[in-house]
Amino acid sequence: MKLLLAVDGSDCSTRAARQLVKLARALRKRASVVLIHVDTPIMKSVAIRLGAERTRELHLENAEAALKAARGILRRSKIEYREAMLIGDAGPSIADYAATNKCDLVVMGSHGRTGIANLVMGSVATKVIALGSVPVVVVR
């Protein structure tokens, strides 16, 4: 079974990583895990001023920070994984990656916003569920 763990470095992501460990251990077959972070694109005018190399470095720094806690949890649990770092709109990027790479399940955290906050800010988890074809476990 191929599991996709989407993280943003938040406490919600840490809880999702712990839940993924539980799911992976419960599977009879060994799970294949992909740890993914999608970074928000830098405004084009800012990226031009920074230059391509510095822009790339910033995206890598953001990904390193976002992946750190989940990496530790997976390593301590002796779960092998590979990583993917993307730049784009998180919801559609995660849904597309999961479908393209034939993942069986997406595991991700949610900040738990409801009502107006969710309508105004949107929810990455909601977008992944709405746009994707792969089942999603949302951890709060």
N, C-alpha and C positions, 0 to 999 in steps of 0.2 A: 504494500500500500504506500502510495506517495503522498506525503503530508507537506503542506505549504504553511509555514509559520510566518505571518506578516507582522513586522514590528516597527515601532516608531521611537523606541527608547523610553516610553512612559511606564508608569507602574502597571497600567493595563496590559502592556506588552509582556511585562515580567510575569503577570498572572497567567497570560495566555501561554507563555513558554512552559510554565509549570504544568498547566493542563495538558499541553501536548506531550510532555513526558509521561503523564498518567495514561493518556490514550495510546502512546507508542508501546508502553509496557503491557497494556491489555490486549494488544493484537497478537494473534497467534503467529503471524508471519512478521518477519523483521520489517520495520518501517523504513522507508527512504524519506529523509527530511530535507526540505529546502528552506533556508532561512532567508527572508527577503525584506529589504527596506527600499521604499520609494521616496526619493528626495524631491522636494518642490523645486521646480526650475527657478533659476535666478533671473530677474528681469533682464531683458535683452540689453538695455542701456547700461545696466550695472555690469553685466558680463563683459561687454565691450570694453568698459573702463578697466576692469580687473585683468582682462586678458584670458585666453583659453586655458593656460596652465594653472593660474590661480583659481579660476572658476572650477576646474577639475579637482584641485586640491580641496576646495571648500566642500564640494559634494562628497568627496572621500572622507573628510573630517566629520561631516554630518552622519554619514553612514556608519563610520567607526563608533561614534557615540551611541547611535541608535541600536546597533547590533551587540554592544558590549555585554549587557546583562543577559540577554538570551544565549549568547555564545557560552557564557559561564555556566548557565543552567544546563545546557545540552552537554557540555564537556563533562561536568561533574556527574551527570547521569549516564555518561558513556554512550551517548547517542551520536552516531555519526551523522554529519550533515554537510551540505554544500551551501554556498551563499550566492545570492543574486542582489545586485544593487542597481536600481533603475532611477531614472529622472523623469518625472511627469506628474500627472494627476493620480494620486494614490489609488483611489477606488477602481477606475477603469484599468489602470496598469496592473493591479493585483488580479483582477478578474481575467484579463487577457492572458497574463502569464500563467495562471492556473489552468486555463483551457488549452493554451498552446503547448504547455509542457505536460499535459495529461495527468494533472494532479487529481487525487481522489477526494481530498478534503482540504479546505482552507481553515486554519485556526488563527484567530486574531482577537485582540482586545477591543473593548469599547469603553469610551469615557463615560457612557451612560447618560448623555444629554437626551432630554426629551422635549416634546412640545416645540415651542418657539425657537429655542436654541438650536434644536436639530434642523428645523426648517431653514433658519438663517445661515447657520454654519455648515449644514450638511453633515453627514456621517459617512466616514469611509466604509464602515461595515455595511451600512445600508446600501451604498453604491455597489459594493462587491456582491451583495446578495441580489440586487436588482439587475445588474449587468452580467453577472456570471452564470455559468452553467454547472459549476462545481459546488457541492454542498459546503456550507460555512458553519463553523462553530464559533460563536461570539462569546467571549469571556468577559464578565464585568467584575 
